[in-house]
Amino acid sequence: MLEILNKGEAKTPFLEFGDEARITMQDETGRNIFGDIRQKLQQYQSSQS
């Protein structure tokens, strides 16, 4: 958002197909609370022909 405000458009690449996002929640001691959530970004393909 700051990049758009400062430069008028986004120049930094964001997520691309094939990238994987991982989310982890840790407590104050650094212990993983609920395990990692991992998701791979894939392009939607319709099952209709």
N, CA, C and O atoms as CSV, one atom per row, in Angstrom:
chain,resi,resn,atom,element,x,y,z
A,1,MET,N,N,0.822,-1.191,0.000
A,1,MET,CA,C,0.000,0.000,0.000
A,1,MET,C,C,0.866,1.254,0.000
A,1,MET,O,O,0.598,2.198,-0.743
A,2,LEU,N,N,1.904,1.264,0.832
A,2,LEU,CA,C,2.780,2.439,0.870
A,2,LEU,C,C,3.475,2.653,-0.470
A,2,LEU,O,O,3.670,3.790,-0.902
A,3,GLU,N,N,3.843,1.568,-1.117
A,3,GLU,CA,C,4.493,1.676,-2.415
A,3,GLU,C,C,3.562,2.337,-3.443
A,3,GLU,O,O,4.004,3.157,-4.248
A,4,ILE,N,N,2.306,1.985,-3.409
A,4,ILE,CA,C,1.333,2.597,-4.323
A,4,ILE,C,C,1.175,4.081,-4.011
A,4,ILE,O,O,1.122,4.909,-4.921
A,5,LEU,N,N,1.100,4.415,-2.730
A,5,LEU,CA,C,0.955,5.818,-2.347
A,5,LEU,C,C,2.197,6.628,-2.716
A,5,LEU,O,O,2.084,7.761,-3.182
A,6,ASN,N,N,3.377,6.051,-2.508
A,6,ASN,CA,C,4.622,6.777,-2.761
A,6,ASN,C,C,5.012,6.837,-4.236
A,6,ASN,O,O,5.558,7.844,-4.687
A,7,LYS,N,N,4.739,5.770,-4.995
A,7,LYS,CA,C,5.213,5.680,-6.379
A,7,LYS,C,C,4.096,5.661,-7.412
A,7,LYS,O,O,4.356,5.709,-8.614
A,8,GLY,N,N,2.843,5.590,-6.942
A,8,GLY,CA,C,1.720,5.609,-7.868
A,8,GLY,C,C,1.300,4.238,-8.364
A,8,GLY,O,O,0.217,4.096,-8.932
A,9,GLU,N,N,2.130,3.230,-8.163
A,9,GLU,CA,C,1.778,1.868,-8.548
A,9,GLU,C,C,2.687,0.880,-7.816
A,9,GLU,O,O,3.756,1.244,-7.326
A,10,ALA,N,N,2.242,-0.373,-7.753
A,10,ALA,CA,C,3.037,-1.409,-7.101
A,10,ALA,C,C,4.125,-1.892,-8.057
A,10,ALA,O,O,3.829,-2.253,-9.195
A,11,LYS,N,N,5.363,-1.903,-7.614
A,11,LYS,CA,C,6.500,-2.384,-8.413
A,11,LYS,C,C,7.041,-3.708,-7.867
A,11,LYS,O,O,7.587,-4.515,-8.619
A,12,THR,N,N,6.889,-3.929,-6.560
A,12,THR,CA,C,7.404,-5.133,-5.920
A,12,THR,C,C,6.480,-6.305,-6.223
A,12,THR,O,O,5.272,-6.201,-6.013
A,13,PRO,N,N,7.022,-7.419,-6.714
A,13,PRO,CA,C,6.157,-8.576,-6.998
A,13,PRO,C,C,5.544,-9.124,-5.715
A,13,PRO,O,O,6.143,-9.051,-4.642
A,14,PHE,N,N,4.353,-9.668,-5.844
A,14,PHE,CA,C,3.653,-10.252,-4.702
A,14,PHE,C,C,3.605,-11.758,-4.912
A,14,PHE,O,O,4.595,-12.329,-5.369
A,15,LEU,N,N,2.528,-12.408,-4.607
A,15,LEU,CA,C,2.410,-13.843,-4.796
A,15,LEU,C,C,2.241,-14.187,-6.271
A,15,LEU,O,O,1.592,-13.463,-7.026
A,16,GLU,N,N,2.838,-15.307,-6.660
A,16,GLU,CA,C,2.692,-15.821,-8.019
A,16,GLU,C,C,2.245,-17.265,-7.930
A,16,GLU,O,O,2.434,-17.913,-6.901
A,17,PHE,N,N,1.651,-17.780,-9.006
A,17,PHE,CA,C,1.233,-19.172,-9.024
A,17,PHE,C,C,2.435,-20.062,-8.737
A,17,PHE,O,O,3.509,-19.866,-9.307
A,18,GLY,N,N,2.255,-21.038,-7.858
A,18,GLY,CA,C,3.327,-21.933,-7.455
A,18,GLY,C,C,3.954,-21.546,-6.122
A,18,GLY,O,O,4.633,-22.363,-5.499
A,19,ASP,N,N,3.734,-20.302,-5.672
A,19,ASP,CA,C,4.257,-19.867,-4.374
A,19,ASP,C,C,3.499,-20.562,-3.247
A,19,ASP,O,O,2.341,-20.947,-3.411
A,20,GLU,N,N,4.148,-20.718,-2.123
A,20,GLU,CA,C,3.526,-21.314,-0.961
A,20,GLU,C,C,3.532,-20.305,0.188
A,20,GLU,O,O,4.547,-19.669,0.471
A,21,ALA,N,N,2.380,-20.175,0.840
A,21,ALA,CA,C,2.265,-19.311,2.017
A,21,ALA,C,C,2.197,-20.205,3.243
A,21,ALA,O,O,1.521,-21.234,3.232
A,22,ARG,N,N,2.901,-19.810,4.304
A,22,ARG,CA,C,2.881,-20.573,5.549
A,22,ARG,C,C,2.591,-19.622,6.706
A,22,ARG,O,O,3.207,-18.563,6.829
A,23,ILE,N,N,1.649,-20.016,7.544
A,23,ILE,CA,C,1.275,-19.225,8.712
A,23,ILE,C,C,1.527,-20.069,9.954
A,23,ILE,O,O,1.116,-21.227,10.022
A,24,THR,N,N,2.196,-19.488,10.924
A,24,THR,CA,C,2.487,-20.167,12.182
A,24,THR,C,C,2.122,-19.241,13.333
A,24,THR,O,O,2.407,-18.045,13.285
A,25,MET,N,N,1.497,-19.784,14.357
A,25,MET,CA,C,1.170,-19.009,15.552
A,25,MET,C,C,1.970,-19.581,16.709
A,25,MET,O,O,1.878,-20.770,17.012
A,26,GLN,N,N,2.757,-18.728,17.353
A,26,GLN,CA,C,3.594,-19.175,18.460
A,26,GLN,C,C,3.190,-18.476,19.755
A,26,GLN,O,O,2.734,-17.333,19.746
A,27,ASP,N,N,3.367,-19.185,20.862
A,27,ASP,CA,C,3.117,-18.560,22.159
A,27,ASP,C,C,4.348,-17.755,22.579
A,27,ASP,O,O,5.312,-17.645,21.821
A,28,GLU,N,N,4.311,-17.202,23.774
A,28,GLU,CA,C,5.390,-16.321,24.229
A,28,GLU,C,C,6.739,-17.031,24.401
A,28,GLU,O,O,7.779,-16.377,24.479
A,29,THR,N,N,6.722,-18.362,24.461
A,29,THR,CA,C,7.984,-19.106,24.579
A,29,THR,C,C,8.503,-19.575,23.218
A,29,THR,O,O,9.566,-20.191,23.134
A,30,GLY,N,N,7.747,-19.283,22.148
A,30,GLY,CA,C,8.161,-19.686,20.809
A,30,GLY,C,C,7.621,-21.033,20.379
A,30,GLY,O,O,7.953,-21.520,19.298
A,31,ARG,N,N,6.795,-21.640,21.210
A,31,ARG,CA,C,6.211,-22.948,20.900
A,31,ARG,C,C,5.056,-22.780,19.913
A,31,ARG,O,O,4.221,-21.889,20.071
A,32,ASN,N,N,5.013,-23.639,18.900
A,32,ASN,CA,C,3.958,-23.603,17.892
A,32,ASN,C,C,2.644,-24.040,18.541
A,32,ASN,O,O,2.563,-25.143,19.080
A,33,ILE,N,N,1.623,-23.197,18.497
A,33,ILE,CA,C,0.371,-23.443,19.205
A,33,ILE,C,C,-0.521,-24.451,18.484
A,33,ILE,O,O,-1.027,-25.379,19.116
A,34,PHE,N,N,-0.725,-24.291,17.181
A,34,PHE,CA,C,-1.680,-25.161,16.491
A,34,PHE,C,C,-1.131,-25.813,15.229
A,34,PHE,O,O,-1.902,-26.384,14.458
A,35,GLY,N,N,0.149,-25.747,14.999
A,35,GLY,CA,C,0.713,-26.333,13.781
A,35,GLY,C,C,0.706,-25.326,12.650
A,35,GLY,O,O,0.022,-24.305,12.716
A,36,ASP,N,N,1.461,-25.616,11.625
A,36,ASP,CA,C,1.549,-24.708,10.485
A,36,ASP,C,C,0.339,-24.849,9.570
A,36,ASP,O,O,-0.213,-25.938,9.411
A,37,ILE,N,N,-0.057,-23.749,8.980
A,37,ILE,CA,C,-1.043,-23.747,7.905
A,37,ILE,C,C,-0.251,-23.429,6.646
A,37,ILE,O,O,0.391,-22.382,6.560
A,38,ARG,N,N,-0.293,-24.321,5.680
A,38,ARG,CA,C,0.433,-24.128,4.414
A,38,ARG,C,C,-0.550,-24.196,3.266
A,38,ARG,O,O,-1.440,-25.046,3.233
A,39,GLN,N,N,-0.371,-23.277,2.321
A,39,GLN,CA,C,-1.225,-23.251,1.162
A,39,GLN,C,C,-0.400,-22.881,-0.059
A,39,GLN,O,O,0.398,-21.945,-0.018
A,40,LYS,N,N,-0.596,-23.619,-1.147
A,40,LYS,CA,C,0.107,-23.343,-2.392
A,40,LYS,C,C,-0.850,-22.622,-3.332
A,40,LYS,O,O,-1.998,-23.032,-3.504
A,41,LEU,N,N,-0.366,-21.549,-3.933
A,41,LEU,CA,C,-1.191,-20.739,-4.823
A,41,LEU,C,C,-1.236,-21.395,-6.207
A,41,LEU,O,O,-0.212,-21.541,-6.874
A,42,GLN,N,N,-2.438,-21.785,-6.619
A,42,GLN,CA,C,-2.632,-22.405,-7.926
A,42,GLN,C,C,-3.704,-21.664,-8.687
A,42,GLN,O,O,-4.654,-21.142,-8.105
A,43,GLN,N,N,-3.540,-21.625,-9.997
A,43,GLN,CA,C,-4.535,-20.963,-10.843
A,43,GLN,C,C,-5.803,-21.805,-10.901
A,43,GLN,O,O,-5.748,-23.028,-11.024
A,44,TYR,N,N,-6.935,-21.136,-10.811
A,44,TYR,CA,C,-8.235,-21.832,-10.869
A,44,TYR,C,C,-8.464,-22.396,-12.253
A,44,TYR,O,O,-8.257,-21.715,-13.257
A,45,GLN,N,N,-8.897,-23.659,-12.299
A,45,GLN,CA,C,-9.257,-24.291,-13.573
A,45,GLN,C,C,-10.674,-24.804,-13.460
A,45,GLN,O,O,-10.982,-25.651,-12.622
A,46,SER,N,N,-11.523,-24.282,-14.309
A,46,SER,CA,C,-12.932,-24.682,-14.304
A,46,SER,C,C,-13.068,-26.130,-14.746
A,46,SER,O,O,-12.345,-26.582,-15.634
A,47,SER,N,N,-13.987,-26.857,-14.132
A,47,SER,CA,C,-14.232,-28.238,-14.529
A,47,SER,C,C,-15.246,-28.316,-15.668
A,47,SER,O,O,-15.513,-29.396,-16.194
A,48,GLN,N,N,-15.809,-27.167,-16.049
A,48,GLN,CA,C,-16.776,-27.127,-17.151
A,48,GLN,C,C,-16.031,-26.972,-18.476
A,48,GLN,O,O,-15.044,-26.243,-18.568
A,49,SER,N,N,-16.519,-27.663,-19.486
A,49,SER,CA,C,-15.902,-27.565,-20.816
A,49,SER,C,C,-16.691,-26.671,-21.724
A,49,SER,O,O,-16.314,-26.477,-22.880
